[in-house]
């Protein structure tokens, strides 16, 4: 990230934007100091619904390798379940239209994965 910021700064850019293509990528970027232009509500809904009592949690029924019950608190597991179509089945949407940004030399404190300590 430091090299990317140095490069962007050398081009007189003050902001980095990215489109995370998967749930786990968005969480990775959060940890690197990115925040959301679009998609934060989706990310918060995903977290809420994967926690005990939520509809995504209830859908982790061990019916296949991508829907193991223990995936509710596992970043990659959640991402695989979403990739397997769980988000679409429950909410009629895919993981898309998520856009993130990070100001150069600033770390934005965003955490939409409650099972991950900051």
Secondary structure, 3 states (H helix, E strand, C coil): CHHHHHHHHHCCCCEEEECCCCHHHHHHHHHCCCEEEECHHHHHHHHHHHCCCCHHHHHCCCCCCCCCHHHHHCHHHHHHHHHCCHHHHHHCCCCCCCEEEEECCCCCCCCCCCCCCC
